[in-house]
Amino acid sequence: MIALAARPRGAVSGGRVLGALLSRSAVALAQVAVVAVGVFALTALLPGDAAVVILGEHADAARLAALRERLGLERPLGERFLDWAAGLLRGDLGSSLRTGRPVLDEVTSHAATTVLLTALTLLVVLPLAGWLGVRSGLRAGSRFDRAVNAAAVVLNSVPEFALALLLVGVVSVEMGLLPATAAGESGWSLLADPAVLVLPVAVLVARQLGGLARQVRTGVVAGRDAGYAAHARRAGLGERAVVLRHVLPNVLGPVLQQLARTVDGLLGGVVVIEAVFALPGLGAGFVAAVRARDLPVVQGYALLFASITIGVNLLVDLVAHRFRAGAR
């Protein structure tokens, strides 16, 4: 019998990662396709009439009928979906029923504010959650650990809008320390007046910090008492080296999964926070499009949110898979 030559470990791991990339990418594309169908169907069921919203409730029937015809609202739903899907494949999301601008322009015009809020939140959450989680895990059962867990539970139980209104009432209205809203400012221009970002970012951080910190803590507690950590100690490594070289790398996979959930939570939280603090971001644009029954724009926002969620989860899954393959 002829023995097969063993393949290098790196080639095996690389093949596994490539296979995972292809299979998970195919699943992600299928999810986007399903979401696209669902988004179109659900937006078609939205109550109200875009023509009435545009022309007003007192517009005569002839003008309403002419506008519906011009906007294509009288066409069969299946025909409208096929045109919309064909446009998606070309990268064309259609045009706004209100302004006539391309949907992509309508959506991207609000993106800077949301990207800024999300980036600032993650810049605070990631290092702070890591520090709190590691310290709590290494001191499990201590007063510090109990205080962090209690604070995480309390903050996770308070909705974003309630916490935002509470901070506005106390910090802005009663104490007069920070602006209550950012009305009149948007996008990167907000950085010129950073005080308006403090309360929105604080609310988002408070809501997302606890879950990530507790996931880090759980991993540290489990890794600290694991067999590989005990073996490293017996081999003569100090506690600091054991934590840095063995415990924390094994925490990364579950933490990455929690990070994906954190980004998902930020997407939902940003919609609320932008409404409370009058920030013209993606959430505010989405709400305005729904109120105006601007179906192409609503579809564009919904598809964007879903695609971000799917993309983030795909990226995290692939990174976690790469670390597992490297560990093997």
Backbone hydrogen bonds, N-H to C=O, Kabsch-Sander energy under -0.5 kcal/mol:
donor,donor_aa,acceptor,acceptor_aa,energy
3,A,1,M,-0.6
12,V,8,P,-2.0
13,S,9,R,-2.8
14,G,10,G,-2.8
15,G,11,A,-2.5
16,R,12,V,-2.4
17,V,13,S,-2.6
18,L,14,G,-2.5
19,G,15,G,-2.7
20,A,16,R,-2.7
21,L,17,V,-2.7
22,L,18,L,-2.5
23,S,19,G,-2.6
24,R,20,A,-2.7
25,S,21,L,-2.0
26,A,22,L,-2.1
27,V,23,S,-2.0
28,A,24,R,-2.5
29,L,25,S,-2.5
30,A,26,A,-2.1
31,Q,27,V,-2.4
32,V,28,A,-2.4
33,A,29,L,-2.2
34,V,30,A,-2.4
35,V,31,Q,-2.8
36,A,32,V,-2.6
37,V,33,A,-2.0
38,G,34,V,-2.5
39,V,35,V,-3.4
40,F,36,A,-2.2
41,A,37,V,-2.4
42,L,38,G,-2.8
43,T,39,V,-2.5
44,A,40,F,-1.7
45,L,41,A,-0.8
45,L,42,L,-0.7
46,L,43,T,-1.1
53,V,49,D,-2.1
54,I,50,A,-2.3
55,L,51,A,-2.7
56,G,52,V,-2.4
59,A,56,G,-1.4
64,L,60,D,-2.0
65,A,61,A,-2.6
66,A,62,A,-2.3
67,L,63,R,-2.4
68,R,64,L,-2.6
69,E,65,A,-2.1
70,R,66,A,-2.3
71,L,67,L,-2.6
72,G,68,R,-0.8
73,L,68,R,-2.1
74,E,68,R,-0.7
75,R,72,G,-1.0
80,R,76,P,-2.2
81,F,77,L,-2.4
82,L,78,G,-2.2
83,D,79,E,-2.0
84,W,80,R,-2.2
85,A,81,F,-3.2
86,A,82,L,-2.3
87,G,83,D,-2.0
88,L,84,W,-2.1
89,L,85,A,-2.0
90,R,86,A,-1.0
91,G,88,L,-1.4
92,D,87,G,-3.7
93,L,91,G,-0.6
96,S,101,R,-3.2
100,G,96,S,-1.2
103,V,94,G,-2.7
106,E,102,P,-2.0
107,V,103,V,-2.5
108,T,104,L,-2.6
109,S,105,D,-1.6
110,H,107,V,-1.5
111,A,108,T,-0.9
112,A,108,T,-0.6
114,T,110,H,-1.0
115,V,111,A,-2.8
116,L,112,A,-2.4
117,L,113,T,-2.4
118,T,114,T,-2.8
119,A,115,V,-2.7
120,L,116,L,-2.5
121,T,117,L,-2.2
122,L,118,T,-2.5
123,L,119,A,-2.3
124,V,120,L,-1.3
125,V,121,T,-3.1
126,L,122,L,-2.4
128,L,124,V,-1.5
129,A,125,V,-3.3
130,G,126,L,-2.0
131,W,127,P,-2.4
132,L,128,L,-2.7
133,G,129,A,-2.7
134,V,130,G,-2.4
135,R,131,W,-2.4
136,S,132,L,-2.5
137,G,133,G,-2.5
138,L,134,V,-2.4
139,R,135,R,-1.1
140,A,137,G,-0.9
142,S,139,R,-2.4
146,R,142,S,-2.5
147,A,143,R,-2.5
148,V,144,F,-2.4
149,N,145,D,-2.3
150,A,146,R,-2.4
151,A,147,A,-2.5
152,A,148,V,-2.3
153,V,149,N,-2.2
154,V,150,A,-2.3
155,L,151,A,-2.7
156,N,152,A,-2.2
157,S,153,V,-1.0
157,S,154,V,-0.6
158,V,154,V,-0.6
158,V,155,L,-0.7
163,L,159,P,-2.3
164,A,160,E,-2.8
165,L,161,F,-2.5
166,L,162,A,-2.2
167,L,163,L,-2.4
168,V,164,A,-2.5
169,G,165,L,-2.5
170,V,166,L,-2.3
171,V,167,L,-2.4
172,S,167,L,-1.0
172,S,168,V,-0.8
173,V,168,V,-2.6
174,E,169,G,-2.0
175,M,170,V,-2.1
177,L,171,V,-2.6
178,L,171,V,-0.6
182,A,277,F,-2.3
185,E,182,A,-2.1
189,S,186,S,-1.2
190,L,187,G,-1.8
191,L,188,W,-1.6
192,A,189,S,-1.4
193,D,190,L,-1.4
196,V,193,D,-1.8
197,L,194,P,-1.5
198,V,194,P,-0.6
198,V,195,A,-0.8
199,L,195,A,-0.5
201,V,197,L,-2.3
202,A,198,V,-2.4
203,V,199,L,-2.3
204,L,200,P,-2.1
205,V,201,V,-2.8
206,A,202,A,-2.5
207,R,203,V,-1.9
208,Q,204,L,-1.7
209,L,205,V,-2.4
210,G,206,A,-0.6
212,L,208,Q,-1.1
213,A,209,L,-2.6
214,R,210,G,-2.5
215,Q,211,G,-1.6
216,V,212,L,-2.1
217,R,213,A,-2.5
218,T,214,R,-2.5
219,G,215,Q,-2.0
220,V,216,V,-2.4
221,V,217,R,-2.8
222,A,218,T,-2.2
223,G,219,G,-2.7
224,R,220,V,-2.7
225,D,221,V,-1.1
226,A,223,G,-1.0
230,A,226,A,-1.9
231,H,227,G,-2.5
232,A,228,Y,-2.0
233,R,229,A,-1.9
234,R,230,A,-2.3
235,A,231,H,-1.7
236,G,233,R,-1.6
237,L,232,A,-2.1
242,V,238,G,-2.3
243,V,239,E,-2.3
244,L,240,R,-2.5
245,R,241,A,-2.9
246,H,242,V,-1.9
247,V,242,V,-2.0
248,L,243,V,-2.8
250,N,246,H,-0.9
251,V,247,V,-0.8
251,V,248,L,-1.0
252,L,248,L,-1.0
255,V,251,V,-1.9
256,L,252,L,-2.5
257,Q,253,G,-1.7
258,Q,254,P,-2.1
259,L,255,V,-2.3
260,A,256,L,-1.9
261,R,257,Q,-1.6
262,T,258,Q,-2.1
263,V,259,L,-2.3
264,D,260,A,-2.0
265,G,261,R,-2.4
266,L,262,T,-2.2
267,L,263,V,-1.9
268,G,264,D,-1.6
269,G,265,G,-2.8
270,V,266,L,-2.9
271,V,267,L,-1.0
272,V,268,G,-1.1
273,I,269,G,-2.8
274,E,270,V,-2.7
275,A,271,V,-1.1
276,V,272,V,-2.3
277,F,273,I,-2.6
278,A,275,A,-0.6
279,L,274,E,-2.3
281,G,279,L,-2.2
285,G,281,G,-2.5
286,F,282,L,-2.5
287,V,283,G,-2.3
288,A,284,A,-2.4
289,A,285,G,-2.1
290,V,286,F,-2.2
291,R,287,V,-2.4
292,A,288,A,-1.9
293,R,290,V,-1.2
294,D,289,A,-2.4
295,L,293,R,-1.7
297,V,294,D,-0.5
298,V,294,D,-2.4
299,Q,295,L,-2.8
300,G,296,P,-2.0
301,Y,297,V,-2.6
302,A,298,V,-2.7
303,L,299,Q,-2.5
304,L,300,G,-2.0
305,F,301,Y,-2.7
306,A,302,A,-2.3
307,S,303,L,-2.4
308,I,304,L,-2.4
309,T,305,F,-2.1
310,I,306,A,-2.5
311,G,307,S,-2.8
312,V,308,I,-2.8
313,N,309,T,-2.1
314,L,310,I,-2.2
315,L,311,G,-2.6
316,V,312,V,-2.6
317,D,313,N,-2.3
318,L,314,L,-2.3
319,V,315,L,-2.4
320,A,316,V,-2.7
321,H,317,D,-2.3
322,R,318,L,-2.3
323,F,319,V,-2.0
324,R,320,A,-2.2
325,A,321,H,-2.6
326,G,322,R,-2.3
327,A,323,F,-2.0
328,R,324,R,-1.7
